[in-house]
Amino acid sequence: MGQELNLANAKKMSEAINKGNLDELKEYFAADVKDHDPAPTQGKGPQGFIDFFTEFRTAFPNLKIAVEHIVSDEDNVAFAYTITGTQEGPFQGIPATGKKIKARGMQIGLYNKNGQIAERWGSSDEAGIMQQLGVTKPTTPLNEIPPFSIPASTGQI
């Protein structure tokens, strides 16, 4: 039952976020949940997730999380996702830009016997979001080596 319950709850959690039914998140996170990778403004426990997604959905009212791939075992659910939305409100100190974002991320949840996330690890392309909002400049792609030179006077790196 654990694996089936955990998968079902992971899907329900995504649906609750997409629909803006954020109080439902209390059902999917243990009261003492440990988030190993919290967002910059995220508080502790289930309320921290509710507050974060409230801020996120206020900034991006059409926020959608699309689960692209999901794997699980008896205790863990991991998934890759894509988030999309249009910034229509302030986000992490950035005024509304009207710009659309699309970013990938991954999450791993360790579930307790009640089908709630007890520990969470995750990462989203926050740098990509900031670039799409025009806050930061794009970085050099990994397949392009940035130019560098050795000072002629030393001949050493």
Backbone hydrogen bonds in HBPLUS format (Angstrom, degrees):
<---DONOR---> <-ACCEPTOR-->    atom                        ^
c    i                          cat <-CA-CA->   ^        H-A-AA   ^      H-
h    n   atom  resd res      DA  || num        DHA   H-A  angle D-A-AA Bond
n    s   type  num  typ     dist DA aas  dist angle  dist       angle   num
A0005-LEU N   A0001-MET O   2.86 MM   4  5.93 167.2  1.87 162.9 166.9     1
A0006-ASN N   A0002-GLY O   2.85 MM   4  5.95 165.2  1.87 154.2 158.7     2
A0007-LEU N   A0003-GLN O   3.00 MM   4  6.14 164.5  2.02 149.8 153.8     3
A0008-ALA N   A0004-GLU O   2.98 MM   4  6.12 163.9  2.00 147.9 152.8     4
A0009-ASN N   A0005-LEU O   2.88 MM   4  6.07 160.2  1.91 152.0 157.5     5
A0010-ALA N   A0006-ASN O   2.91 MM   4  6.11 150.4  2.00 146.6 154.8     6
A0011-LYS N   A0007-LEU O   3.06 MM   4  6.33 158.2  2.11 151.2 156.2     7
A0012-LYS N   A0008-ALA O   2.95 MM   4  6.21 158.2  2.00 147.8 154.4     8
A0013-MET N   A0009-ASN O   2.87 MM   4  5.96 151.7  1.95 144.4 151.9     9
A0014-SER N   A0010-ALA O   3.21 MM   4  6.48 158.5  2.25 144.2 148.4    10
A0015-GLU N   A0011-LYS O   3.04 MM   4  6.33 158.4  2.09 148.6 154.8    11
A0016-ALA N   A0012-LYS O   2.86 MM   4  6.10 154.9  1.92 149.1 155.8    12
A0017-ILE N   A0013-MET O   3.06 MM   4  6.36 156.0  2.12 149.5 155.3    13
A0018-ASN N   A0014-SER O   2.92 MM   4  6.16 165.1  1.95 151.8 156.2    14
A0019-LYS N   A0015-GLU O   2.91 MM   4  6.07 149.5  2.01 148.7 156.5    15
A0020-GLY N   A0016-ALA O   2.96 MM   4  5.91 117.8  2.36 134.3 149.0    16
A0021-ASN N   A0016-ALA O   2.82 MM   5  4.80 135.5  2.02 148.8 151.9    17
A0020-GLY N   A0017-ILE O   3.16 MM   3  5.05 144.1  2.29  96.6 107.3    18
A0024-GLU N   A0021-ASN O   3.16 MM   3  5.91 153.0  2.23 117.3 124.4    19
A0025-LEU N   A0022-LEU O   2.97 MM   3  5.54 160.0  2.01 115.6 121.8    20
A0026-LYS N   A0023-ASP O   3.26 MM   3  6.02 164.0  2.29 118.0 121.4    21
A0027-GLU N   A0024-GLU O   2.91 MM   3  5.63 154.1  1.98 120.5 127.4    22
A0028-TYR N   A0025-LEU O   2.98 MM   3  5.19 141.3  2.13 104.7 115.8    23
A0117-ILE N   A0028-TYR O   2.82 MM  89  6.14 172.3  1.83 142.6 141.3    24
A0030-ALA N   A0117-ILE O   2.95 MM  87  5.72 175.4  1.96 139.4 141.0    25
A0033-VAL N   A0030-ALA O   3.04 MM   3  4.99 152.4  2.12 120.2 115.8    26
A0034-LYS N   A0118-ALA O   2.91 MM  84  6.30 158.4  1.96 141.6 145.6    27
A0120-ARG N   A0034-LYS O   2.96 MM  86  6.40 148.7  2.06 158.2 159.8    28
A0036-HIS N   A0120-ARG O   2.83 MM  84  5.99 162.6  1.86 169.7 171.8    29
A0042-GLN N   A0039-ALA O   3.12 MM   3  5.10 164.4  2.15 111.1 115.9    30
A0048-GLY N   A0044-LYS O   3.17 MM   4  4.80 134.3  2.39 120.7 125.0    31
A0048-GLY N   A0045-GLY O   2.98 MM   3  5.35 131.1  2.22 107.2 120.0    32
A0049-PHE N   A0046-PRO O   3.09 MM   3  5.30 122.3  2.44 100.4 113.9    33
A0050-ILE N   A0046-PRO O   3.03 MM   4  6.39 158.6  2.08 151.0 157.4    34
A0051-ASP N   A0047-GLN O   2.82 MM   4  5.99 167.4  1.83 154.2 157.1    35
A0052-PHE N   A0048-GLY O   2.97 MM   4  6.09 157.4  2.02 140.9 147.5    36
A0053-PHE N   A0049-PHE O   2.93 MM   4  6.11 173.1  1.94 154.0 155.8    37
A0054-THR N   A0050-ILE O   2.86 MM   4  5.97 140.8  2.01 143.8 155.4    38
A0055-GLU N   A0051-ASP O   3.01 MM   4  6.24 160.7  2.05 147.7 151.7    39
A0056-PHE N   A0052-PHE O   2.87 MM   4  6.15 160.3  1.91 150.4 156.7    40
A0057-ARG N   A0053-PHE O   2.82 MM   4  5.81 162.6  1.85 140.6 145.5    41
A0058-THR N   A0054-THR O   2.90 MM   4  5.97 141.7  2.05 141.7 152.3    42
A0059-ALA N   A0055-GLU O   3.02 MM   4  6.25 156.0  2.08 146.5 152.4    43
A0060-PHE N   A0056-PHE O   2.78 MM   4  5.92 150.0  1.87 144.6 154.6    44
A0088-GLU N   A0059-ALA O   2.62 MM  29  5.42 152.1  1.70 162.9 170.1    45
A0089-GLY N   A0059-ALA O   3.13 MM  30  3.94 131.1  2.38 121.9 118.7    46
A0063-LEU N   A0060-PHE O   2.90 MM   3  5.24 144.2  2.03 129.8 127.0    47
A0064-LYS N   A0084-THR O   2.95 MM  20  5.37 151.6  2.03 150.6 154.5    48
A0084-THR N   A0064-LYS O   3.00 MM  20  5.37 151.2  2.09 146.7 154.8    49
A0066-ALA N   A0082-THR O   2.87 MM  16  5.25 172.5  1.88 155.3 157.7    50
A0082-THR N   A0066-ALA O   2.91 MM  16  5.25 150.2  2.00 141.5 151.1    51
A0068-GLU N   A0080-ALA O   2.76 MM  12  5.52 156.0  1.82 144.4 151.9    52
A0069-HIS N   A0080-ALA O   3.36 MM  11  5.24 157.3  2.41 136.4 136.5    53
A0080-ALA N   A0069-HIS O   2.87 MM  11  5.24 152.3  1.95 146.0 155.2    54
A0071-VAL N   A0078-ALA O   2.85 MM   7  5.38 161.9  1.89 159.1 164.6    55
A0078-ALA N   A0071-VAL O   2.85 MM   7  5.38 171.5  1.86 162.0 164.5    56
A0073-ASP N   A0076-ASN O   3.01 MM   3  5.43 153.2  2.09 146.8 151.5    57
A0111-TYR N   A0075-ASP O   2.71 MM  36  5.30 173.0  1.71 167.7 169.3    58
A0077-VAL N   A0109-GLY O   3.00 MM  32  5.31 149.6  2.09 144.3 153.8    59
A0109-GLY N   A0077-VAL O   2.82 MM  32  5.31 160.0  1.86 150.4 157.3    60
A0079-PHE N   A0107-GLN O   2.92 MM  28  5.56 153.7  1.99 152.9 161.5    61
A0107-GLN N   A0079-PHE O   2.96 MM  28  5.56 149.6  2.05 152.4 162.2    62
A0081-TYR N   A0105-GLY O   2.88 MM  24  5.35 163.8  1.91 144.7 148.0    63
A0105-GLY N   A0081-TYR O   2.95 MM  24  5.35 141.3  2.10 149.2 149.1    64
A0083-ILE N   A0103-ALA O   2.76 MM  20  5.36 162.8  1.78 161.3 165.4    65
A0103-ALA N   A0083-ILE O   2.95 MM  20  5.36 156.1  2.01 148.7 156.5    66
A0085-GLY N   A0101-ILE O   3.27 MM  16  5.48 143.2  2.41 140.8 139.4    67
A0101-ILE N   A0085-GLY O   2.75 MM  16  5.48 156.9  1.80 162.5 168.3    68
A0087-GLN N   A0099-LYS O   2.90 MM  12  5.61 164.8  1.92 157.4 154.2    69
A0098-GLY N   A0087-GLN O   2.82 MM  11  5.06 141.6  1.97 154.0 161.1    70
A0091-PHE N   A0094-ILE O   2.88 MM   3  5.06 152.6  1.96 136.4 144.5    71
A0094-ILE N   A0091-PHE O   2.86 MM   3  5.06 158.0  1.91 112.2 119.6    72
A0125-ASP N   A0104-ARG O   3.00 MM  21  5.85 143.7  2.13 167.5 175.7    73
A0106-MET N   A0123-SER O   2.84 MM  17  5.51 151.6  1.92 153.8 163.2    74
A0123-SER N   A0106-MET O   2.91 MM  17  5.51 155.2  1.98 154.7 159.6    75
A0108-ILE N   A0121-TRP O   2.76 MM  13  5.18 163.5  1.79 157.7 158.9    76
A0121-TRP N   A0108-ILE O   2.94 MM  13  5.18 159.4  1.98 152.2 157.8    77
A0110-LEU N   A0119-GLU O   2.86 MM   9  5.08 168.9  1.87 149.5 153.2    78
A0118-ALA N   A0110-LEU O   2.69 MM   8  5.69 164.9  1.71 160.1 165.2    79
A0119-GLU N   A0110-LEU O   3.26 MM   9  5.08 155.3  2.32 136.8 140.9    80
A0112-ASN N   A0116-GLN O   2.79 MM   4  5.50 154.3  1.85 155.1 162.5    81
A0115-GLY N   A0112-ASN O   3.05 MM   3  5.54 163.2  2.08 120.6 122.1    82
A0126-GLU N   A0124-SER O   2.73 MM   2  5.51 130.9  1.97 111.7  95.7    83
A0129-ILE N   A0125-ASP O   3.02 MM   4  6.41 149.7  2.12 147.2 156.0    84
A0130-MET N   A0126-GLU O   3.01 MM   4  6.30 162.7  2.04 150.6 154.3    85
A0131-GLN N   A0127-ALA O   2.94 MM   4  6.20 151.4  2.02 146.6 154.8    86
A0132-GLN N   A0128-GLY O   2.93 MM   4  6.13 160.2  1.96 148.0 153.2    87
A0133-LEU N   A0129-ILE O   2.96 MM   4  6.23 139.1  2.13 145.1 156.6    88
A0135-VAL N   A0130-MET O   2.90 MM   5  5.27 150.2  1.99 166.8 160.4    89
A0134-GLY N   A0131-GLN O   2.94 MM   3  5.01 151.3  2.02 102.1 111.4    90
A0144-GLU N   A0141-PRO O   2.99 MM   3  5.48 164.3  2.02 117.4 121.5    91
A0154-THR N   A0151-PRO O   3.25 MM   3  5.86 141.3  2.41 113.1 121.5    92
A0155-GLY N   A0151-PRO O   3.22 MM   4  6.30 173.8  2.22 167.9 169.8    93
